[in-house]
Amino acid sequence: VVPLDPSRTWNCSKGGEVSAAGFTSGEFRDLWIAPKANFCELIGMIGIDGSPIQIGSVGNFVAPQSGTLHLGVNDMWPDHCEGPYNCFADNTGRLFVEIKVSPSENNPWPFYIK
């Protein structure tokens, strides 16, 4: 997954404009969707119950399972949004990405497009 314009930014949680790489610091890491990724970094998830995948500015990864790839921002889980933290409600902007899929040795036809 590669952002088509790496200089493009989004605004995440009143933290200011940030690229797909996110902020290198932040509070409450254990409440973020992907605690090991940067705050407001581009992340992915396969299916609605998959584990978060750190993507950032250039994210190469092997899909841990088949399913729909969802992309989004690494913010707090919605059930932790109280007080000054609006989680996804205060995020604005968008990124355009290119998704390249390569076959694996176990599956030469790894995807289909609906």
N, C-alpha and C positions, 0 to 999 in steps of 0.2 A: 504494500500500500504506500503510494508516494503522493504527497501533495503536489498538485500541478504548478502552483505558484508558492514556493517556499517563503516568500516575503509577505504573503497574505496572513492576516492576523484575525483573532477573534477576541472578544472581551469576556472574561470569565470571572464571575463572583466578585465584581468590583475591584479586581486586582489589576485592571488595566489591560491594554492590548498585549497579546502574547501569540507566538507562532505555535505550530503543531507540536513543538518540543516542550511547551509548557514552562512553568516557573520552576527553578531549581530548588526553591525553598517553599515552605508552607507549614501551617499548623495542623494538628489533628490528623496526621497521616493515617492512623488506624481507622478513621471514619471514611476515607476515600474509597472509591470503587476499586481502584488498583493501588494499594499502599506503596508498592515498590516503584511505581511510575511517578513522574513529576506531576505537580498539581496543575490542572488544566491542560495536560498533555493529551494528544489524540490517542484514544484507546479503541480497542475493538472487543467484540464478544461474539462467539458463535452460538446461535440459539439464545433463548431468553434466560437459560439457566447455566450458560457456559462460564468458564473462568475468564477474567479480564486478560486481554493481551495488550502489552505495551507496544505502541506503534511509533509515536513521535513524528519526527520529520521524515524518516525513512524506516519503515517497519517491515523487515523480512521475518517471516515466521512460518513454521510448519503448523498447519491447522490441527488442533488436538482432536477434532471430531468433525463430522460433516454437518452442514446446516447453513442457515442464513448468517452472513457476517453483518453485524451491527456496528457502526462507528459512532463515536461520541467523545465527549470531553470527560477527563478524569476529575470529577467533582465529588462532593459528599453524597453518600446514599440519601435518598429523599427522606427516610425516616429519622435522619439526624439534623434536619433543617429546622432549627428553632432560633429565635432571637435575631441577630443581625445576619445570619446565614440563610440566603434564599436558594441555595443550591442551583438547580438548573433554571429557575425562574429569572435570575439576574444575568444569565449568559446571553450574549448576542454575537452575531456574525456567522460566517460560514467558511468552510474550506472546501475546495474541489480536489478530489483525489483520483488517482489512476490505480486500478487494481490489476495486477499481473498475476496470473496463475500458472504455475509450472507443475507438470506431472511428477509424481513420486515414483520410486521404483516399485512400490506396492500397488500403485493405482495409476496406470498410464492415462486414464480419463478421469481426472479428479473433480470435475465440476460440470454443471449444466446451467444454462441461463434460461429463465422463464421470461 
